[in-house]
């Protein structure tokens, strides 16, 4: 396991010291975005965005309530690597269109095909429905004639990162497709973090929201099977990158998962961003620390998706 801290501007901040680039955003950002009462309101607000489909995006339905948004590089005439991206939202919110800008950036910067999964949401569709939607999207992407199936990365942010980690486990167990990398951006990996005390440094996602999200996603499922951090055998998985801020509820669980991956023989790189809260790069994408975070992800993807030999 290796680690670095992009966006480091000097001393490592203490628990309540937000990164200088993020202080203004942190002052305005709520501690949680969703709960049982606010879920319908948040879904309605999100539903107002992304209705128009940009000309460089293709929307493809794969099954009941599931599909992908496809971002294909302009002028691509040969097989390319690909990234299967999974949006966040605590398993209960969000849609693929919310990450159009990010997916477009990945595609243009790296010259790769990007497919963003439109998966079904909990609590209406608990585990394993969202994960199966991600798996069917991975299989579909691997079958595209211009995609090199041996150079496909899977990734996501927050709950999308948790689904990407679960997808890596599922892909290993089914042995049909071997992802080249799991890109886990502050992933939501462990339902037991819901017992963590609320801390004033948390923004956008706290322990109360976490309890709600996990309860909705798990339904009646066995956490030992459905929760990535509860899986005992992590061997044989795709190499991983994990990026998380010190002010993120998921910080401890993410670093613990990285240690377990390394102990299981899975190469794992870790980037810890001092003073960064959950989702910082999505709500403040133009800050230097967010741009450095994105550049680091591209660096890791570029190396993982390079031609063999």
PyMOL commands that set and color helices and strands:
alter all, ss='L'
color gray80, all
select helices_A, chain A and resi 20-28+39-47+96-110+129-142+159-174+191-195+207-218+223-226+228-230+251-263+280-283+288-304
alter helices_A, ss='H'
color red, helices_A
select strands_A, chain A and resi 2-4+57-63+66-71+80-86+113-118+147-157+181-185+240-247+268-277
alter strands_A, ss='S'
color yellow, strands_A
deselect
rebuild
show_as cartoon
